[in-house]
Amino acid sequence: MEPVSVVIAGFICLVSVVYWFLGRRHNYWKDRGVPYAPNPHLFYGHIKGQSYTKHGSEINQKLYQHFKERGLPYGGISLFVMPSLIVVDPELVKTILVKDFNVFHDRGTFHNTKDDPLSGNLFGMEGNPWRLLRQKLTPTFTTGRMKQMFGTIWDVARQLEQYMEENHGQPEVEMKDVLGRFTTDVIGTCAFGIECNSLKEPQSEFRKYGLKAFELKPVTLTKFFFASTYPNVARKLGTRITLPDVEDFFLNIVRETVDFREKNNVQRNDFMNLLLQIKNKGKLDDAIASVGKGEVGMTLNELAAQVFIFFLAGFETSSTTQSFCLYELAKNPDIQERLREEINSAIEANGGEVTYDLVMGIQYLDNVINETLRKYPPVDTLTRKPAQDYVIPGTQHVLPEGMIVQIPIYAIQRDPEHYPEPDRFDPDRFTPEEVKKRHPYVFLPFGEGPRICIGLRFGMMQTKVGLITLLRKFRFSPSARTPERVEFDPRSFTLSPIAGNYLKVEKVQ
């Protein structure tokens, strides 16, 4: 056999083996008698186009609808060549998030504290390390702590008001960017005790690296799915998800801040101050017992990882929620006027003073924000993975240990069975009477169960402060560039409009 023929034969053999292996992976669910989505792409599985031409919410919604139309409570899919399960039935959602949390306590989000220290945060940690960390951090997010930080947030809100006073006269204002700068300044001062000044300096370093951390490039997506499916292999390979320059920026900021505060005994009503108490004493100053069952408080890298995730989770999710809310209020002026009247009446009844209790107590504002979160949940899909082989209740179908299970929040919250006319913006869906009529696990913007978002109160507080500040003084309406329907940026990890949010802004007389 001539050398060329040998090479060709070897190549054909290799391609055949690869093709056989990929086909076997895509047949995983079929071979086990589990309902599955048809026609997976050889390499991309059922997520072809994600981060290129489609946002993950659109892909998962179609998969959800495929199984829902067949009357199935769940179905098998392929993430690239990795088998995964997508959940449709709210009762199974409840089982995974709450009833069997002892099995599904992990998100399946890759972390590698050795090579990627910022990945060692509460969002991504697993098992007992997660439990200990959650126990340490829970006291930092109480209502009392939020009240302490309220004054700091309100100071930034006044800067937002001043910015809008100076810029509302333009033909249109890109509100997504404005609100992103507002929440960057809020989180910057609450997490780091640093005046970011993003409202005055749009190109601030915090804004730059915060946005960069949310970029979802195809290479990052591939690496993320591989590392989440084969975490032990990924750690041995030294895989890291955080970009090096993003890590350098945040680690340096944290080191400098910690060093300055400790040397000068700086005390502030912010998140950093609470983390420093845990780092140095193992508990908060006013806590009755030690936090973390006597464990060492917190290393500098662990502290940095918590500040990092607090910053990322806080600035982007709250800013997009406020932006989507203003978009819907601009398209629904009657709802906007009703909300403005409710806000003004509440403030007037409180002697003209805006306090934490007032901000958190306006029922119609809650309804409007919840309807915004229904239509535009910041994270479109929750993930969990079983810590052991798990038999799905009432079936013989087995989820193997470590398999990613997806709960498609966006698709569930746009399901007409749960929310008739799902594209219609209707805050009255969230009156207490209407909420009681629905299954409690068809509204999950913050997750649910023991792993519910720990920063829920803070996120709602800064979202409400921003909206109250804007709606008291300004009226929003569509501009020439306001789309009829929002298209999501496929390169964004969160739900984010691809073309910004251009609105006409007028001063309320």
N, C-alpha and C positions, 0 to 999 in steps of 0.2 A: 504494500500500500504506500503510495507516495505521500511525502510530508504534508502537502496541501490537503489531500484527502483525509488524512488523520486529523488535521486541525478542524476541517469542516465537520467531520463525524463527531469530534469532541464537542464542538460548538452546538451541534444539533442535540447531542445527548444532554448537555447542560441546560439548554433551553427547555427541553422536554421535562427534565427533572424540576426546574423552576415552575413551569406551567402546571405540572402535576401537584406540586406543593401548594401553589396559590389556589388551584381549584379545590384541593382538599380543605384548605382553610375556609373558603367561601361555602363549602358544603357542610360546615360544622353543625349548623342548626338542622338542616335537612336530615343528616345522618342520625340525629337524636330525636327526630319526630316533633320538633318545635316549629310552630309557624314562623315563617321568615319572609323578608322582603325579597322580591325577585330581581334578577338582572344586575348583580353587583359588577362594578367595573373591576377588571383584573387586578389593578394596582390600588385604586382609590376606594374600592368597595362601594358603599352607598353614600359617600361624602364627596363625590366628584364635584369640583368647582368651589368647595369651601375655601375661603380666604382668597380666592381668585375672582370669581364672578358671583358667588352667592354667600350670603351670611348663613351661619349655622342654624339660625332660627327658621329660615325658609326650608332648609333641607329636612330638619327634624319635624317640621309641621307636616310636610308631605308624607314622611314615614309614619307619623302618628295617624294621619287621616287614612292611610292605606290599611292599617290594622283596625282602626275604629270602624271603618266601613264594612269590614269583614266580621265585626262583632267580637273582636279578640281583646283580651285584657292586656296583652303584651305581645311582643314579637322580636325575632332575632334579626340583627343587621350586622354588617361588616364595617368597622372603622379601619380604612385601608384593608389589611388582611387579618385584622384582629376581631374576633367575634365579640359582639356586645348585645345587650338586651335593652329595648326601649319599652317603657311602661305606659299603659293607656288608662287602666282602671284606677280611680281614686282610692279605692279600698286597698289595693296593692301598694299604692304610693304611701298610704298611712302605715301599712305593715312594715315597709322598708324604712321609713323615716322615724317611726316611733315604736311600734310593737316589737319589732325584731332589731332594734337599734344595736343590741349587743352583738349582732352579726354584721350589721351595716354601719359601723361607727366611722368608717374611713371614706373619704371622698375619692380616693384613687388619684389624687393630685401628687405628682412627683415632687419629692424633696431630697436634697443632698446637702446636708449641712456642712460637710467637709469641704466640698469643692464649690458650693453655691450657698454661702451662709444666709443670704436673704430668703432662701426658700424654706428656712426653718421657722416659719410663721404659723400662727394659729390656724389659718385657712388650710394649709397643706399638711400639717403634722398628723400623725396617725397613732392609734393605740394608746398605751399608757402615757407616753410623752405628751400626747394631745390632751389627755384628761388632766394631767398635772398643770399644763400650761393654761388650760381653760379655767381651772380652779384658781390659779394665781391672778388671771386677768379679769374674771367676772366682777370682782368688787370695784374695778375701775370704771364700770359702765352703768352704775346704779343711777336712779333718778336724782339722788343728792349730788352725785358728781356732775351730771348734766347741768343742774342748776348752777353749780360753781363755774362752769365754762360758759354759761349763757351770756354773761356780760362781755366776754371776749368776742364771741360770735356777733353780738349786736354791734360792737365797735366796727367790725369789718362790714356789716350790713350798712352802716352809715356811709362807709366809703363807696359801697355799691350804689347807694342812693345819689351820692354826689356825682359819681361817674355818669349815671343816667341823666341827671340834671344837665350835665355838660354835653351829652351826646344824643339826646332823644330827638333833636331837631333834624337829624339826617333823614333822607328819604326812606331808609330802612336800616335796621341794626341787626347784626348777626348775633343773636342771643345765646346760641350754644357756646360760642367763644367767650362772651362776657360772663356767663354763669360758670364756665370752667375756670376762669380767672378768679371769680369770687370764691368758689369752693377751694381752689388751690390756696388762696390767702387764709381761709378759715382753717383748713387742715394744717397748713404751714405753721400757723401761730399756736394751734391747739396741740399738735403733735411734736413740733420742734421748738416752739417758743420763738420763732423767727418771723420777722415781717417780710413776707415774700414780695409784696407790692406788685402783684401780677396785674391788678387793675390799672396801675399806672405804667408798669413796664411789661407789656405783653410777652416779650421774649425772655422773661426771667428764667433762670436755670431750673427752678422747681417745675415750672410749667413745661419746659423742654423735656426734662427727663421723666416727668410724670406721664406725658403723652407717649414718649418712646417706649415706656414699659408696657403700654397697652397695644402696641403694634402687633398684629398677628400675621406674620409672614409665613408663606407655605413651608419654609424650612423649619421655622419654630413650631408650627403645628405638627409636622411629621415627627420632630424630635419629642414633642410633648406626648403624643400618643404612644410612641415607642417606649419612652421612659416610664409612662404611667402603666403600661402593660407588662413591661419587663424591668421593674425598678431595681432589682438586685444586679442584673446585668448592666443597667445604665450607670449605677453607682460605681461598679468596678471599672467601667470605661471613663469615669470622671465626668459624666454628662452634667451639663448645667443649663438651666432655662433662662436665668437672668442675664441680660446683656452685660458684658464687662464694664462698659462706661457708666451704665445705670448703677451697677453695684458700687463702683468706685465713688460716684457722687454721693449716694445715700450713706455709705459707710463713713466717708470722711465728714459729712455734715453731723452725723450722730456722734462720732468721736469728739469732734470739736465742741459740740453742745454739751455733752456729758462732762468733758474735761473742764469747761468753763463753769458749769453749774456746781460741780463738786468742789472746785477750788475756791469759788466765791460764795458758796452756800446760798445759791439763788433759789427762791421759792416762788412758784407760779401756780395758778389754777389751770393746769393743763395736763394732757396725757403723759408727757415726758416726765413731769414731776412725780406722778403716780408710779411710773415704771422705775424711776430711780429709787423710790422707797422700796419697791419689791427687790430690785437688784442688790441694794446695800443691806437691807434688813430682813428680807424674806417675807415681808408683809407690809401692808399700808400702815401709816402712823396711827390711824384711828381704828384699825382692825382689832378684834378681840383676840383672835388666835392667829398663829402662824399660817401663812399661805403655802400650799404645796407640801403639807405634811412634813415640815421640817427640812425640805430639800434646800439645796443652795439656791439663793434667790433667783438670779438671772445673770448670765454672762453678757458681756458687751455686745457680742454678735447676736445673741438671742433678743436682747433689747432692740437692736437695730432692725432685726427681722420683723418685730411686732410694729415698730414705728413705720416701717416700709409698707406693710400690708394695710395698716390703718390709713396711711396717706393715700395709697392707690384705691382702696375700697371706698374711701370717703369722698375724694374729690371728683372722680369720674362718675360714679353711680348717682350721686346727689345732683350733680350739674346736669346730666342728661335727663334725669327725672324732672327737674325744674324746666328744662328746655322743652321737653315733650309736653309738659303741662301747659306752658304758655302757647305752644303751637295749637293745642286743642282748644284753649280758651279764646285764642284769636279766631278760630274757625266757628266757635260757638259763643257769640257775644252775650247771649242771654244768660248762659251759665257764668260767664265772666262777671257780669253785672251783679248777679245774685251773690257770688262769692265776695265781691268787693263790698257789697252792703253788709254781709255777715261779718267781715273783718272789721269794718269801720264801726259797726254797732257794738261789737265786743270790746274794742279799744275805748270807745266812748263810755261804755258801762263800767270800764275799769279806770275811770278818771283820766283817760288819755295816756295811760302808761302801758308800755308793752313789756310783759314779764314772761318768764318761762311757763308758768301755769296758764296764762292767757293763750300763748302761742300753741300749746299742746291741747287746749280745750275747745277749739272751734270745730264743731262736728262736721260742718259742710266742707271745711278745708280738708279734713280727714277723708271725706268721701271723694273729693276731687282728686286728691293725691293717690288714693287707692285705685280709682278708675284709671288714672294715668299709669300706675304700676301694673294694672291688669293688662292694658293694651301694650305697654312697653316695659316689661320686666328687664332691669339692667342686665342680669345674666339670664340667658334664654333657657338654659338647661342645668339641672342639678345632676351631679354624678355621685354614685356610691359604689363600693365594692365589698363583697362578702369576705369576711375573715376566715371562712371555712366553706366547704361545699354546702350548698343550701338548696333544699327541696322547696320549690314554689308551692305554697299552701293549696291543697285541693288538687294537686297534679303529681305526676311522677317526673316532671322536668327538673333537672338539676343545674343550678348555677355553680360552676366551679369556683373555688377560692381565687380571689383576685380579679375576677372578670368585671369590667366596667358596666354598670347599670345606669341608664340614662332616664331621667324624669324630665320630659320636655315641657317646662313651665309655660313658655310662649304658646305652644300648641294647645295645651290644656286650657289656658286662660282665653284663647280665641275659639274655643269649641262652642258652637251654637247650642249644644245641648245644655251646657252650663250657663252660658251667657247669650241669650237670644240677640240676634243682630250684633254680632261681636265687634264689627267695625264702627258701630255707633258709640259715641262718647256720652255716657250717661252716669253721672256720679250717684244718682238715686239707686243704682244697683247696690250701693254700700250703706243704705240705711239699715239699722239693726234688724228691722223686720225682713228685709230682702236677704240679708246675709244668712239668717236662720233657715231660709228655704233651700239653701245650697249645701252640697257636701263640703265640709270644712277644708278638704284637701284639694280644692280646685282654685285656690288663691295662695300662691307660694312665692311671692317676690323676694322674701328674705329666707326661704327655706322653712323648715319646721322641725320640731323635735329637739333633742338635746344639742344638735349641731346647728340650730337656728343662728342667723347672723348676730354676733355678739354686739355689734355696733348699731343695731336697729334704732335704738332711741336717739343716738347721736345723729344718724343719717336723717331721720324724720325731723329732728329739731332744726338742723341747718337748712333742710329743704323748705320747711315752713317759714323760717325766718327770711329766707331769700324771697319767697313768693309774697309774703305779707309786705315786705319792704317795697317790692315793685308794684304790686296791685293797689296799694294805698294811693300812690301818686301818679301812676301811669296806666294808660289804656293800650292794649295790644290788638292789632288787626292784621290781616294778611297783606303782604306787599306783592309786588309783581313777581317776586322770586319765591313766594311761598307755594310749595307743591300741594296738589290735591291729596296726594297720598305719600307718606314718607317711605323712602327707600333706604335700606340699611347698608352701612359701609361694610363690605365683606372682610376688610382687613382689620376690623376692630373686634376685640375680644368681647366687648359689651355691645348692647344695642346702641347704635349711634347713627344719626342721619348722614348720608353720604354727601349731601350738598349743604350742610350747615342748617341754620334755622333763621332765615331772614324775615323779620317782622317790622311792620310800621308801628312806631311808638309815639303816642301823644300824651301830653300832660293832662291829667284829670282836673277839670275846673271845679 
